[in-house]
Amino acid sequence: MGILNLFRRKSSKNELKSIPSGSFTVDRNGDFLVSTLSQKFSPELNHELGNLVVKTFRSARNADLSLNELKIVFPGVDITAKEMRGGAIIFIKPKKFGN
């Protein structure tokens, strides 16, 4: 479950990072194309998430499964990926807490 490891806390316990919102696209090789995410969002995380999404769509296609959209729901963020001719567009939306 490589996708679950993407958001594992690697920083100190006292540091609170906000999750950016936006989207980005990757080609069929998982290479980054266009993004509306803040530059604070890690390019390595961007690349890793893109690769995992493309591999998931490719695996579904190889298994003759019709998978056009992938939704990943975490307590603090929703990730939606849509397949686009071998590549994908990935939307990241943090959840709002409180009133």
Secondary structure, DSSP 8 states (H G I E B T S, - for coil): -HHHHTT---S-TT-------EEEEE-TT--EEEE-S-TTS-HHHHHHHHHHHHHHHHHHHHTT----EEEEE-SSEEEEEEEETTEEEEEEEE-----
